[in-house]
Amino acid sequence: MARTGRPRSFDEETIVDRARELFWGNGYGATSIRALSDELGVLPGSLHAAFGSKRALFLRSLQDFAEMSHASVQSLATSDAPLGAVRSLLGSVLEAAHEAPGRGCMLGNTAIELLPQDEEARAIVHSGLRSFERGIECGLRAAQQAGDVRKEIDCHSHARLLVALVQGLHVTARAELEPDKLHDVIDVALGAITAPTPTS
């Protein structure tokens, strides 16, 4: 009779979630299979059996982060105050920098560490950033329709600018003891597109 082997005693999605946090904080190169095994409480052989390799687990974790990033911008266009929602999204970057100093954005971190050599990682990073950009663009268009963003503003180009700003804030916040001081950068970026308040 063929041996069926021991059934897995862990949930793959839970492992991916926890692995994502480890890769996100330490980077791909500095996260070994042994570190993953110790942190996740799963034997290296079991990780290989479930995911194939550290690289495969990393790419799945990176894709998971990209989907989280996409979800974070989906409600911008349907918000009662879309421009305020965009501002809150940008502010959340500084809140995250305060709560987890140095962690940054996993997409941006991967771009710095692995791109352009790693094509699979590049595809996930590119797709994730474009998806994030489209969500912000939809939020800006909704704010424009609501009269909060000036009519002449190119929402597509400004969304790209804000994505670049987000990545820049993640990096700059690492050098700031008080990341909240960077709110003035957000004020300038959004102030440049905010429609003037009608005078009575």
C-alpha positions in Angstrom: 0.0 0.0 0.0 1.3 3.4 -0.9 2.1 5.8 1.9 0.0 9.0 1.8 2.2 10.9 4.1 1.3 13.1 7.0 -1.4 15.8 6.3 -0.3 19.4 6.6 -1.0 20.9 10.0 -1.0 24.5 8.9 -3.2 26.8 6.9 -1.3 28.1 3.8 -3.0 31.5 3.8 -1.9 32.1 7.4 1.6 31.1 6.5 1.6 33.5 3.6 0.3 36.3 5.8 3.0 35.7 8.4 5.7 35.2 5.8 4.7 38.5 4.2 5.3 40.3 7.4 8.8 38.8 7.7 9.8 39.5 4.1 8.3 43.0 4.4 10.3 43.9 7.5 13.6 42.2 6.6 13.7 42.0 2.8 14.1 38.9 0.6 17.8 38.4 0.9 17.9 38.7 4.7 15.1 36.3 5.3 16.3 32.7 5.3 14.3 29.5 5.1 15.6 28.9 8.7 14.3 32.2 9.8 10.9 31.6 8.2 10.8 28.1 9.7 11.5 29.4 13.2 9.1 32.4 12.9 6.3 30.4 11.4 6.8 27.2 13.4 6.9 25.1 10.3 9.7 22.7 9.3 11.8 23.8 6.3 10.8 20.6 4.5 7.1 21.4 5.0 7.6 24.9 3.6 9.3 23.5 0.5 6.6 20.9 0.1 3.8 23.5 0.3 5.4 26.4 -1.7 8.3 24.9 -3.6 11.0 27.4 -2.5 11.7 30.5 -0.5 11.5 32.5 -3.7 8.0 31.0 -4.5 6.8 31.9 -1.0 8.2 35.4 -1.4 6.5 36.0 -4.8 3.2 34.8 -3.3 3.7 37.1 -0.3 4.5 40.0 -2.6 1.4 39.3 -4.7 -0.6 39.2 -1.5 0.8 42.6 -0.5 0.0 44.0 -4.0 -3.6 42.9 -3.5 -3.7 44.5 -0.1 -2.4 47.7 -1.7 -5.1 47.6 -4.4 -7.8 47.1 -1.7 -6.6 50.1 0.2 -7.6 52.5 -2.7 -10.8 50.9 -3.9 -13.1 53.0 -1.7 -11.6 56.3 -2.6 -14.0 57.0 -5.5 -17.1 56.1 -3.6 -16.2 58.1 -0.5 -18.5 61.0 0.5 -15.3 63.1 0.6 -12.9 61.6 -2.0 -10.2 64.2 -1.7 -10.2 63.9 2.1 -10.0 60.1 1.6 -6.9 60.6 -0.7 -5.4 62.8 2.0 -6.0 60.2 4.7 -4.4 57.5 2.4 -1.3 59.6 2.1 -1.3 60.4 5.8 -1.5 56.6 6.6 2.0 56.3 5.1 3.3 58.6 7.9 1.3 56.7 10.5 2.8 53.4 9.3 6.3 55.0 9.5 5.6 55.9 13.1 4.2 52.5 14.1 6.8 50.4 12.2 9.9 52.5 11.5 11.9 51.5 8.5 9.5 49.0 7.1 8.3 51.1 4.2 6.3 49.7 1.3 6.9 46.1 0.3 6.5 47.0 -3.4 9.1 49.8 -3.2 11.4 47.7 -1.0 11.3 44.9 -3.6 12.0 47.4 -6.4 15.1 48.6 -4.6 16.4 45.1 -3.7 15.6 42.9 -6.7 14.7 45.0 -9.7 15.4 45.2 -12.6 17.1 41.7 -12.6 14.1 39.7 -11.3 11.4 39.8 -14.0 8.7 38.0 -12.0 9.1 40.3 -9.1 9.2 43.3 -11.5 5.9 42.2 -13.0 4.2 42.0 -9.6 5.6 45.4 -8.5 4.7 47.1 -11.7 1.1 45.7 -11.6 0.7 46.6 -8.0 1.9 50.2 -8.4 -0.3 50.7 -11.5 -3.3 49.3 -9.7 -2.6 51.6 -6.8 -2.3 54.5 -9.2 -5.6 53.7 -10.9 -7.4 53.7 -7.5 -6.0 57.1 -6.7 -6.9 58.4 -10.1 -10.5 57.3 -9.6 -10.5 59.1 -6.3 -9.2 62.3 -7.8 -11.8 62.1 -10.6 -14.5 61.7 -8.1 -13.2 64.7 -6.2 -13.0 66.7 -9.4 -16.6 65.9 -10.2 -17.5 67.0 -6.7 -15.8 70.3 -7.3 -13.0 69.7 -4.8 -10.2 69.3 -7.4 -9.7 72.0 -10.0 -11.2 71.3 -13.4 -8.0 71.7 -15.4 -6.1 69.1 -13.4 -5.0 66.0 -15.3 -6.0 63.3 -12.7 -4.1 60.6 -14.4 -0.8 62.5 -14.3 -1.4 63.7 -10.7 -2.2 60.2 -9.6 1.2 59.1 -10.9 2.7 62.0 -9.0 1.0 60.9 -5.8 2.2 57.3 -6.2 5.8 58.7 -6.6 5.1 60.8 -3.5 4.0 57.8 -1.5 7.2 55.9 -2.3 9.2 59.0 -1.5 7.5 59.4 1.8 8.2 55.8 2.7 11.9 56.4 2.1 12.2 59.9 3.6 10.2 58.9 6.7 13.0 56.5 7.6 15.3 59.4 8.3 12.8 61.3 10.3 12.5 60.8 14.1 9.0 62.4 13.8 7.5 61.3 10.5 4.4 63.5 11.2 6.6 66.5 10.2 6.2 65.3 6.6 2.5 66.2 6.5 3.5 69.6 5.0 4.6 67.7 1.9 1.1 66.2 1.6 -0.4 69.7 2.1 1.7 71.1 -0.8 0.9 68.2 -3.1 -2.9 68.4 -2.6 -3.0 72.1 -2.2 -1.8 72.5 -5.7 -4.9 70.7 -7.1 -7.6 71.8 -4.6 -10.3 73.9 -6.1 -10.7 77.3 -4.4 -13.5 77.6 -1.9 -16.4 79.6 -3.4 -16.9 83.0 -1.9 -20.3 84.2 -0.9 
